[in-house]
Structures are given as structure tokens and as C-alpha cells.
Amino acid sequence: MLELELQKILVFTPSRKIRGKRIVCHDDRYIVKLAVDTDGVIVSNDTYRDLVSECQEFRKAIEERLLMYSFVNDRLELGYFLCIC
């Protein structure tokens, strides 16, 4: 995963420690905002229902660039269930 991060393919949500307590950001909002800012694809099985109505940019990214996935045995299936056969 570190190699993917170095290649800027994978991004970790930021976090930090304050007085020994870990403080994390709203990771869903961070993911969707990053996708908006970079025209990126969101690879997640989260539907982001709480963020769809937050702003038009979020709605567009979630509706048009959300790639859901599934594991079948040892195989990763990306967007399989979106195919119309």
C-alpha cells in the first residue's frame, strides 16, 4: 500500500494524535471531496447517502464515479453488478 501511496494511486485519510488521543477526519467527506477535486473514482461499497444531498459536486461524483466492488473466491470484481447483459 505504501508503494501505491508513493505513486499517488492510493490516498490515506489524515489523522493525528492530540494528548495521546487519535483525532480523525470525517473520512467519507474527505474521500468524496478528494474525488471531486481530482476528478477521481471512488472505490467503495458505501453509498454515501448522507453526502449526496450535501452539494451538487458531491452528488455528481457519487452518482457518476462510485465504483463498487465484490470479491468472488480469490477474484476482485469491479462494478460487475452494474453491467447490463
Rosetta blueprint (number, residue, H / E / L):
1 M L
2 L H
3 E H
4 L H
5 E H
6 L H
7 Q L
8 K L
9 I L
10 L L
11 V L
12 F L
13 T L
14 P L
15 S E
16 R E
17 K E
18 I E
19 R L
20 G L
21 K E
22 R E
23 I E
24 V E
25 C L
26 H L
27 D H
28 D H
29 R H
30 Y H
31 I H
32 V H
33 K H
34 L H
35 A H
36 V H
37 D H
38 T H
39 D L
40 G L
41 V L
42 I E
43 V E
44 S L
45 N L
46 D L
47 T L
48 Y L
49 R H
50 D H
51 L H
52 V H
53 S L
54 E L
55 C L
56 Q H
57 E H
58 F H
59 R H
60 K H
61 A H
62 I H
63 E H
64 E H
65 R H
66 L E
67 L E
68 M L
69 Y E
70 S E
71 F E
72 V E
73 N L
74 D L
75 R E
76 L E
77 E E
78 L E
79 G L
80 Y H
81 F H
82 L H
83 C L
84 I L
85 C L
